[in-house]
Amino acid sequence: MATLVICLVLLASLLGALNTSLSAPFSQVAHKLPLPTSAETTTSTSGANRGKIVVNASLGIDGFPAVPIPNATVVLLRDATGSLPLELGTNSSGEAESKLIAGDYTMTVHGSFFSTTLDVQVRENETTLADVAISKLSDQVVFSDLSDEDTADSVAPWQSITLAVTAASAISNASSDFLDVVYSQTQNSNVSLGPSALHEDLFSVTMESSQVRGSGTSSLLWLTLLPVTFVPLQGMTSLTLVTFLTMTGITYHGY
């Protein structure tokens, strides 16, 4: 029995010595290992080389205060690599925004009645503000000839439209002309009793020819136009020639 006790004591001493000898080198190795990168350092570098772009689209009508353009489409294409494209949509305030890698981009903003393309630069840790201001300008039509050649109650794209506007105030732009047409629409099947409402439609047209006739303040600009789509004639109450002009501006602000 005494012999067994002596053996156990010797075994315990041997294990203690072995544990001490092994722990020392592992402790030295641990001190030599690099410390892991802190979460704070990782976060601070994650946004490097990035900026933000904010697009603001607005519409001004004949000099009246501008209103936001919702649901306009914004497409961004990175010039250096041709990567993306990123597609955004303006909200009810006419704005769209996104964080992007800093660099040069081609941006296209378009809606149902306008389209414009411009070069923008996204700068690191800065906000690029792109203002797209659309102005709607009107030419009052003093004479119009919309012939229903096919008796289909509409003017077809292969049929011409003749208009005359006052030459002195004409703002016609062959690249962005539209017919602004107001229609009367019966809200009730009983035409004699049902109240009528007005609704407005825009029809894109291309200019075939233009000519000024007359002199002085009485001179008229005569236009021959081709509609891009069918223009209904039934219920038409008024007709205006409108042009949309686009102005853009780029400014840079703090991130």
Secondary structure, DSSP 8 states (H G I E B T S, - for coil): -HHHHHHHHHHHHHHHHHHHHHHHHHHHHHHHS-----HHHHHHHHTTTEEEEEEEEEEEETTS--EE-TT-EEEEEETTT----EEEE--TTSEEEEEEESEEEEEEEE-SS-EEEEEEEE-TTEEEEEEEEEEEEEEEEEEEEE--TTSSSEE-TTS-EEEEEEGGG----TTSEEEEEEEEEESSS-TTTS-EEEEEEEEEEEEEEEEEES-GGG-EEEEEEEESS-EE-TTEEEEEEEEEEEEEEEEEEE-
